[in-house]
């Protein structure tokens, strides 16, 4: 059932197939893997296998925890230098994070 958000004019109306907030969220606040990009999934798996929290990773990279969360959920692009830093932290190649080379450790 679509959710209608109240607006001042017809042009401002937004229609959502699911509620804009909490849609697809698991009970623990983590989105299902269906909402993650392939790169975001690999970043999350590599981070978890390294035993690093989002907050710790954010501190290592000089970004906010929200930025790490965004990379893991719906990253549309990521800076090359950041990708290299992530690969070094996780001890994998940038190709592995991008999915160009398969690493059994990140599966």
DRENFI-415996 format. One record per residue: residue in three letters; x, y, z of N, C-alpha, C in turn; residue number from 1. Coordinates in nm, 3 decimals, always signed. Layout:
<nodes>
@rest ALA n.x X n.y Y n.z Z ca.x X ca.y Y ca.z Z c.x X c.y Y c.z Z nr NUM .
...
</nodes>
This chain:
<nodes>
@rest UNK n.x +0.085 n.y -0.117 n.z +0.000 ca.x +0.000 ca.y +0.000 ca.z +0.000 c.x +0.089 c.y +0.124 c.z +0.000 nr 1 .
@rest UNK n.x +0.073 n.y +0.214 n.z -0.097 ca.x +0.157 ca.y +0.334 ca.z -0.103 c.x +0.133 c.y +0.424 c.z +0.016 nr 2 .
@rest UNK n.x +0.239 n.y +0.491 n.z +0.057 ca.x +0.232 ca.y +0.588 ca.z +0.166 c.x +0.236 c.y +0.726 c.z +0.101 nr 3 .
@rest UNK n.x +0.145 n.y +0.814 n.z +0.138 ca.x +0.141 ca.y +0.948 ca.z +0.081 c.x +0.191 c.y +1.045 c.z +0.187 nr 4 .
@rest UNK n.x +0.286 n.y +1.128 n.z +0.147 ca.x +0.341 ca.y +1.229 ca.z +0.236 c.x +0.270 c.y +1.360 c.z +0.206 nr 5 .
@rest UNK n.x +0.217 n.y +1.424 n.z +0.311 ca.x +0.142 ca.y +1.547 ca.z +0.291 c.x +0.232 c.y +1.655 c.z +0.234 nr 6 .
@rest UNK n.x +0.177 n.y +1.732 n.z +0.136 ca.x +0.253 ca.y +1.838 ca.z +0.072 c.x +0.163 c.y +1.957 c.z +0.048 nr 7 .
@rest UNK n.x +0.223 n.y +2.072 n.z +0.021 ca.x +0.147 ca.y +2.194 ca.z -0.004 c.x +0.090 c.y +2.199 c.z -0.145 nr 8 .
@rest UNK n.x +0.149 n.y +2.126 n.z -0.237 ca.x +0.099 ca.y +2.124 ca.z -0.374 c.x +0.116 c.y +1.984 c.z -0.431 nr 9 .
@rest UNK n.x +0.048 n.y +1.959 n.z -0.542 ca.x +0.056 ca.y +1.828 ca.z -0.606 c.x +0.200 c.y +1.799 c.z -0.648 nr 10 .
@rest UNK n.x +0.273 n.y +1.900 n.z -0.694 ca.x +0.410 ca.y +1.879 ca.z -0.740 c.x +0.503 c.y +1.839 c.z -0.626 nr 11 .
@rest UNK n.x +0.465 n.y +1.866 n.z -0.503 ca.x +0.548 ca.y +1.831 ca.z -0.389 c.x +0.512 c.y +1.695 c.z -0.329 nr 12 .
@rest UNK n.x +0.406 n.y +1.630 n.z -0.380 ca.x +0.364 ca.y +1.503 ca.z -0.324 c.x +0.462 c.y +1.393 c.z -0.359 nr 13 .
@rest UNK n.x +0.492 n.y +1.311 n.z -0.264 ca.x +0.580 ca.y +1.198 ca.z -0.284 c.x +0.502 c.y +1.071 c.z -0.255 nr 14 .
@rest UNK n.x +0.517 n.y +0.972 n.z -0.340 ca.x +0.450 ca.y +0.845 ca.z -0.320 c.x +0.555 c.y +0.739 c.z -0.297 nr 15 .
@rest UNK n.x +0.540 n.y +0.662 n.z -0.194 ca.x +0.633 ca.y +0.556 ca.z -0.161 c.x +0.558 c.y +0.424 c.z -0.158 nr 16 .
@rest UNK n.x +0.618 n.y +0.321 n.z -0.216 ca.x +0.558 ca.y +0.188 ca.z -0.208 c.x +0.568 c.y +0.136 c.z -0.065 nr 17 .
@rest UNK n.x +0.672 n.y +0.175 n.z +0.005 ca.x +0.690 ca.y +0.139 ca.z +0.145 c.x +0.720 c.y +0.268 c.z +0.220 nr 18 .
@rest UNK n.x +0.702 n.y +0.269 n.z +0.351 ca.x +0.732 ca.y +0.390 ca.z +0.427 c.x +0.876 c.y +0.435 c.z +0.402 nr 19 .
@rest UNK n.x +0.900 n.y +0.567 n.z +0.391 ca.x +1.035 ca.y +0.615 ca.z +0.361 c.x +1.134 c.y +0.587 c.z +0.473 nr 20 .
@rest UNK n.x +1.087 n.y +0.570 n.z +0.595 ca.x +1.174 ca.y +0.540 ca.z +0.707 c.x +1.141 c.y +0.401 c.z +0.757 nr 21 .
@rest UNK n.x +1.242 n.y +0.328 n.z +0.792 ca.x +1.229 ca.y +0.191 ca.z +0.843 c.x +1.187 c.y +0.091 c.z +0.736 nr 22 .
@rest UNK n.x +1.170 n.y +0.134 n.z +0.614 ca.x +1.136 ca.y +0.040 ca.z +0.508 c.x +1.252 c.y -0.054 c.z +0.484 nr 23 .
@rest UNK n.x +1.228 n.y -0.183 n.z +0.494 ca.x +1.333 ca.y -0.280 ca.z +0.470 c.x +1.430 c.y -0.298 c.z +0.584 nr 24 .
@rest UNK n.x +1.407 n.y -0.233 n.z +0.695 ca.x +1.499 ca.y -0.243 ca.z +0.808 c.x +1.466 c.y -0.368 c.z +0.890 nr 25 .
@rest UNK n.x +1.568 n.y -0.439 n.z +0.924 ca.x +1.551 ca.y -0.553 ca.z +1.012 c.x +1.523 c.y -0.502 c.z +1.153 nr 26 .
@rest UNK n.x +1.479 n.y -0.589 n.z +1.240 ca.x +1.443 ca.y -0.547 ca.z +1.374 c.x +1.561 c.y -0.490 c.z +1.451 nr 27 .
@rest UNK n.x +1.684 n.y -0.525 n.z +1.413 ca.x +1.802 ca.y -0.475 ca.z +1.483 c.x +1.855 c.y -0.346 c.z +1.420 nr 28 .
@rest UNK n.x +1.782 n.y -0.288 n.z +1.324 ca.x +1.824 ca.y -0.163 ca.z +1.265 c.x +1.918 c.y -0.180 c.z +1.147 nr 29 .
@rest UNK n.x +1.950 n.y -0.301 n.z +1.110 ca.x +2.041 ca.y -0.325 ca.z +1.000 c.x +1.957 c.y -0.359 c.z +0.876 nr 30 .
@rest UNK n.x +1.988 n.y -0.294 n.z +0.762 ca.x +1.907 ca.y -0.324 ca.z +0.643 c.x +1.934 c.y -0.465 c.z +0.593 nr 31 .
@rest UNK n.x +1.840 n.y -0.517 n.z +0.521 ca.x +1.861 ca.y -0.648 ca.z +0.462 c.x +1.968 c.y -0.635 c.z +0.355 nr 32 .
@rest UNK n.x +2.029 n.y -0.746 n.z +0.318 ca.x +2.135 ca.y -0.741 ca.z +0.218 c.x +2.081 c.y -0.696 c.z +0.083 nr 33 .
@rest UNK n.x +1.951 n.y -0.708 n.z +0.061 ca.x +1.892 ca.y -0.665 ca.z -0.066 c.x +1.908 c.y -0.515 c.z -0.086 nr 34 .
@rest UNK n.x +1.917 n.y -0.438 n.z +0.022 ca.x +1.931 ca.y -0.293 ca.z +0.011 c.x +2.076 c.y -0.250 c.z -0.003 nr 35 .
@rest UNK n.x +2.169 n.y -0.340 n.z +0.015 ca.x +2.310 ca.y -0.306 ca.z +0.005 c.x +2.360 c.y -0.320 c.z -0.138 nr 36 .
@rest UNK n.x +2.454 n.y -0.236 n.z -0.174 ca.x +2.521 ca.y -0.254 ca.z -0.302 c.x +2.625 c.y -0.364 c.z -0.284 nr 37 .
@rest UNK n.x +2.672 n.y -0.418 n.z -0.394 ca.x +2.774 ca.y -0.524 ca.z -0.385 c.x +2.900 c.y -0.471 c.z -0.318 nr 38 .
@rest UNK n.x +2.941 n.y -0.350 n.z -0.352 ca.x +3.058 ca.y -0.291 ca.z -0.288 c.x +3.034 c.y -0.269 c.z -0.139 nr 39 .
@rest UNK n.x +2.917 n.y -0.218 n.z -0.106 ca.x +2.883 ca.y -0.195 ca.z +0.035 c.x +2.885 c.y -0.324 c.z +0.114 nr 40 .
@rest UNK n.x +2.834 n.y -0.431 n.z +0.054 ca.x +2.834 ca.y -0.563 ca.z +0.119 c.x +2.977 c.y -0.610 c.z +0.144 nr 41 .
@rest UNK n.x +3.065 n.y -0.594 n.z +0.044 ca.x +3.204 ca.y -0.638 ca.z +0.060 c.x +3.278 c.y -0.554 c.z +0.165 nr 42 .
@rest UNK n.x +3.250 n.y -0.425 n.z +0.170 ca.x +3.312 ca.y -0.339 ca.z +0.272 c.x +3.267 c.y -0.385 c.z +0.411 nr 43 .
@rest UNK n.x +3.137 n.y -0.409 n.z +0.427 ca.x +3.085 ca.y -0.452 ca.z +0.556 c.x +3.145 c.y -0.586 c.z +0.598 nr 44 .
@rest UNK n.x +3.150 n.y -0.682 n.z +0.505 ca.x +3.204 ca.y -0.814 ca.z +0.537 c.x +3.352 c.y -0.805 c.z +0.574 nr 45 .
@rest UNK n.x +3.428 n.y -0.727 n.z +0.499 ca.x +3.571 ca.y -0.713 ca.z +0.529 c.x +3.592 c.y -0.647 c.z +0.665 nr 46 .
@rest UNK n.x +3.510 n.y -0.545 n.z +0.694 ca.x +3.521 ca.y -0.476 ca.z +0.824 c.x +3.489 c.y -0.572 c.z +0.938 nr 47 .
@rest UNK n.x +3.380 n.y -0.648 n.z +0.923 ca.x +3.342 ca.y -0.742 ca.z +1.029 c.x +3.446 c.y -0.852 c.z +1.046 nr 48 .
@rest UNK n.x +3.501 n.y -0.903 n.z +0.936 ca.x +3.604 ca.y -1.007 ca.z +0.945 c.x +3.732 c.y -0.955 c.z +1.009 nr 49 .
@rest UNK n.x +3.757 n.y -0.825 n.z +0.994 ca.x +3.874 ca.y -0.764 ca.z +1.058 c.x +3.847 c.y -0.733 c.z +1.205 nr 50 .
@rest UNK n.x +3.722 n.y -0.750 n.z +1.248 ca.x +3.687 ca.y -0.724 ca.z +1.387 c.x +3.686 c.y -0.575 c.z +1.421 nr 51 .
@rest UNK n.x +3.651 n.y -0.492 n.z +1.324 ca.x +3.652 ca.y -0.348 ca.z +1.341 c.x +3.508 c.y -0.297 c.z +1.338 nr 52 .
@rest UNK n.x +3.473 n.y -0.210 n.z +1.431 ca.x +3.339 ca.y -0.151 ca.z +1.431 c.x +3.334 c.y -0.036 c.z +1.331 nr 53 .
@rest UNK n.x +3.214 n.y +0.007 n.z +1.297 ca.x +3.199 ca.y +0.121 ca.z +1.208 c.x +3.264 c.y +0.245 c.z +1.268 nr 54 .
@rest UNK n.x +3.248 n.y +0.263 n.z +1.398 ca.x +3.305 ca.y +0.379 ca.z +1.466 c.x +3.458 c.y +0.374 c.z +1.462 nr 55 .
@rest UNK n.x +3.514 n.y +0.257 n.z +1.487 ca.x +3.660 ca.y +0.244 ca.z +1.482 c.x +3.713 c.y +0.271 c.z +1.341 nr 56 .
@rest UNK n.x +3.646 n.y +0.217 n.z +1.240 ca.x +3.687 ca.y +0.240 ca.z +1.102 c.x +3.679 c.y +0.388 c.z +1.068 nr 57 .
@rest UNK n.x +3.573 n.y +0.451 n.z +1.112 ca.x +3.556 ca.y +0.595 ca.z +1.087 c.x +3.672 c.y +0.674 c.z +1.147 nr 58 .
@rest UNK n.x +3.712 n.y +0.639 n.z +1.268 ca.x +3.823 ca.y +0.708 ca.z +1.333 c.x +3.954 c.y +0.685 c.z +1.257 nr 59 .
@rest UNK n.x +3.976 n.y +0.564 n.z +1.208 ca.x +4.097 ca.y +0.533 ca.z +1.132 c.x +4.107 c.y +0.616 c.z +1.005 nr 60 .
@rest UNK n.x +3.990 n.y +0.644 n.z +0.944 ca.x +3.986 ca.y +0.714 ca.z +0.816 c.x +3.961 c.y +0.864 c.z +0.829 nr 61 .
@rest UNK n.x +3.932 n.y +0.910 n.z +0.949 ca.x +3.904 ca.y +1.051 ca.z +0.970 c.x +3.770 c.y +1.095 c.z +0.914 nr 62 .
@rest UNK n.x +3.671 n.y +1.005 n.z +0.919 ca.x +3.536 ca.y +1.036 ca.z +0.873 c.x +3.439 c.y +1.005 c.z +0.987 nr 63 .
@rest UNK n.x +3.313 n.y +1.030 n.z +0.965 ca.x +3.212 ca.y +1.000 ca.z +1.067 c.x +3.163 c.y +0.856 c.z +1.052 nr 64 .
@rest UNK n.x +3.104 n.y +0.805 n.z +1.157 ca.x +3.045 ca.y +0.671 ca.z +1.154 c.x +2.933 c.y +0.668 c.z +1.051 nr 65 .
@rest UNK n.x +2.862 n.y +0.779 n.z +1.035 ca.x +2.754 ca.y +0.788 ca.z +0.937 c.x +2.808 c.y +0.769 c.z +0.796 nr 66 .
@rest UNK n.x +2.928 n.y +0.819 n.z +0.768 ca.x +2.989 ca.y +0.801 ca.z +0.636 c.x +3.016 c.y +0.653 c.z +0.611 nr 67 .
@rest UNK n.x +3.071 n.y +0.584 n.z +0.710 ca.x +3.097 ca.y +0.440 ca.z +0.696 c.x +2.965 c.y +0.367 c.z +0.673 nr 68 .
@rest UNK n.x +2.864 n.y +0.403 n.z +0.748 ca.x +2.732 ca.y +0.343 ca.z +0.733 c.x +2.680 c.y +0.362 c.z +0.591 nr 69 .
@rest UNK n.x +2.697 n.y +0.481 n.z +0.537 ca.x +2.653 ca.y +0.509 ca.z +0.400 c.x +2.729 c.y +0.425 c.z +0.299 nr 70 .
@rest UNK n.x +2.860 n.y +0.410 n.z +0.316 ca.x +2.939 ca.y +0.326 ca.z +0.225 c.x +2.885 c.y +0.183 c.z +0.226 nr 71 .
@rest UNK n.x +2.852 n.y +0.135 n.z +0.344 ca.x +2.807 ca.y -0.003 ca.z +0.357 c.x +2.664 c.y -0.024 c.z +0.306 nr 72 .
@rest UNK n.x +2.584 n.y +0.076 n.z +0.309 ca.x +2.443 ca.y +0.059 ca.z +0.270 c.x +2.418 c.y +0.091 c.z +0.124 nr 73 .
@rest UNK n.x +2.451 n.y +0.211 n.z +0.084 ca.x +2.414 ca.y +0.252 ca.z -0.051 c.x +2.523 c.y +0.334 c.z -0.117 nr 74 .
@rest UNK n.x +2.644 n.y +0.286 n.z -0.113 ca.x +2.753 ca.y +0.360 ca.z -0.176 c.x +2.730 c.y +0.367 c.z -0.327 nr 75 .
@rest UNK n.x +2.733 n.y +0.488 n.z -0.380 ca.x +2.718 ca.y +0.503 ca.z -0.524 c.x +2.854 c.y +0.530 c.z -0.587 nr 76 .
@rest UNK n.x +2.941 n.y +0.589 n.z -0.510 ca.x +3.078 ca.y +0.610 ca.z -0.554 c.x +3.165 c.y +0.627 c.z -0.430 nr 77 .
@rest UNK n.x +3.292 n.y +0.601 n.z -0.448 ca.x +3.385 ca.y +0.614 ca.z -0.336 c.x +3.517 c.y +0.665 c.z -0.393 nr 78 .
@rest UNK n.x +3.580 n.y +0.755 n.z -0.322 ca.x +3.706 ca.y +0.812 ca.z -0.370 c.x +3.813 c.y +0.704 c.z -0.377 nr 79 .
@rest UNK n.x +3.898 n.y +0.718 n.z -0.475 ca.x +4.005 ca.y +0.620 ca.z -0.496 c.x +4.096 c.y +0.610 c.z -0.375 nr 80 .
@rest UNK n.x +4.134 n.y +0.724 n.z -0.318 ca.x +4.223 ca.y +0.721 ca.z -0.202 c.x +4.156 c.y +0.653 c.z -0.083 nr 81 .
@rest UNK n.x +4.026 n.y +0.669 n.z -0.069 ca.x +3.952 ca.y +0.603 ca.z +0.039 c.x +3.948 c.y +0.452 c.z +0.016 nr 82 .
@rest UNK n.x +3.925 n.y +0.412 n.z -0.108 ca.x +3.923 ca.y +0.270 ca.z -0.143 c.x +4.057 c.y +0.206 c.z -0.111 nr 83 .
@rest UNK n.x +4.166 n.y +0.274 n.z -0.142 ca.x +4.300 ca.y +0.222 ca.z -0.113 c.x +4.322 c.y +0.212 c.z +0.037 nr 84 .
@rest UNK n.x +4.279 n.y +0.312 n.z +0.113 ca.x +4.291 ca.y +0.308 ca.z +0.259 c.x +4.213 c.y +0.191 c.z +0.317 nr 85 .
@rest UNK n.x +4.090 n.y +0.170 n.z +0.267 ca.x +4.009 ca.y +0.058 ca.z +0.314 c.x +4.079 c.y -0.075 c.z +0.285 nr 86 .
@rest UNK n.x +4.132 n.y -0.089 n.z +0.164 ca.x +4.202 ca.y -0.212 ca.z +0.126 c.x +4.321 c.y -0.237 c.z +0.218 nr 87 .
@rest UNK n.x +4.396 n.y -0.133 n.z +0.250 ca.x +4.511 ca.y -0.148 ca.z +0.340 c.x +4.468 c.y -0.187 c.z +0.481 nr 88 .
@rest UNK n.x +4.363 n.y -0.125 n.z +0.531 ca.x +4.313 ca.y -0.156 ca.z +0.666 c.x +4.266 c.y -0.301 c.z +0.673 nr 89 .
@rest UNK n.x +4.194 n.y -0.346 n.z +0.569 ca.x +4.139 ca.y -0.481 ca.z +0.569 c.x +4.238 c.y -0.586 c.z +0.518 nr 90 .
@rest UNK n.x +4.354 n.y -0.540 n.z +0.471 ca.x +4.458 ca.y -0.630 ca.z +0.418 c.x +4.407 c.y -0.713 c.z +0.300 nr 91 .
@rest UNK n.x +4.336 n.y -0.644 n.z +0.209 ca.x +4.288 ca.y -0.703 ca.z +0.084 c.x +4.322 c.y -0.605 c.z -0.028 nr 92 .
@rest UNK n.x +4.307 n.y -0.646 n.z -0.151 ca.x +4.332 ca.y -0.554 ca.z -0.262 c.x +4.207 c.y -0.472 c.z -0.291 nr 93 .
@rest UNK n.x +4.228 n.y -0.357 n.z -0.353 ca.x +4.115 ca.y -0.275 ca.z -0.396 c.x +4.030 c.y -0.353 c.z -0.496 nr 94 .
@rest UNK n.x +4.095 n.y -0.435 n.z -0.579 ca.x +4.021 ca.y -0.519 ca.z -0.674 c.x +3.924 c.y -0.612 c.z -0.602 nr 95 .
@rest UNK n.x +3.968 n.y -0.665 n.z -0.488 ca.x +3.880 ca.y -0.755 ca.z -0.411 c.x +3.759 c.y -0.680 c.z -0.357 nr 96 .
@rest UNK n.x +3.781 n.y -0.558 n.z -0.307 ca.x +3.669 ca.y -0.479 ca.z -0.257 c.x +3.574 c.y -0.442 c.z -0.370 nr 97 .
@rest UNK n.x +3.628 n.y -0.417 n.z -0.488 ca.x +3.545 ca.y -0.381 ca.z -0.603 c.x +3.479 c.y -0.502 c.z -0.668 nr 98 .
@rest UNK n.x +3.520 n.y -0.621 n.z -0.627 ca.x +3.462 ca.y -0.742 ca.z -0.683 c.x +3.525 c.y -0.785 c.z -0.814 nr 99 .
@rest UNK n.x +3.642 n.y -0.730 n.z -0.846 ca.x +3.711 ca.y -0.765 ca.z -0.971 c.x +3.795 c.y -0.890 c.z -0.954 nr 100 .
@rest UNK n.x +3.827 n.y -0.921 n.z -0.829 ca.x +3.907 ca.y -1.040 ca.z -0.796 c.x +3.843 c.y -1.104 c.z -0.675 nr 101 .
@rest UNK n.x +3.822 n.y -1.233 n.z -0.680 ca.x +3.754 ca.y -1.303 ca.z -0.571 c.x +3.853 c.y -1.339 c.z -0.463 nr 102 .
@rest UNK n.x +3.819 n.y -1.305 n.z -0.340 ca.x +3.899 ca.y -1.343 ca.z -0.224 c.x +3.809 c.y -1.426 c.z -0.135 nr 103 .
@rest UNK n.x +3.849 n.y -1.545 n.z -0.105 ca.x +3.767 ca.y -1.634 ca.z -0.022 c.x +3.744 c.y -1.576 c.z +0.117 nr 104 .
@rest UNK n.x +3.833 n.y -1.490 n.z +0.164 ca.x +3.821 ca.y -1.434 ca.z +0.298 c.x +3.703 c.y -1.336 c.z +0.309 nr 105 .
@rest UNK n.x +3.664 n.y -1.272 n.z +0.199 ca.x +3.557 ca.y -1.173 ca.z +0.205 c.x +3.424 c.y -1.231 c.z +0.163 nr 106 .
@rest UNK n.x +3.413 n.y -1.357 n.z +0.144 ca.x +3.285 ca.y -1.418 ca.z +0.103 c.x +3.200 c.y -1.451 c.z +0.220 nr 107 .
</nodes>
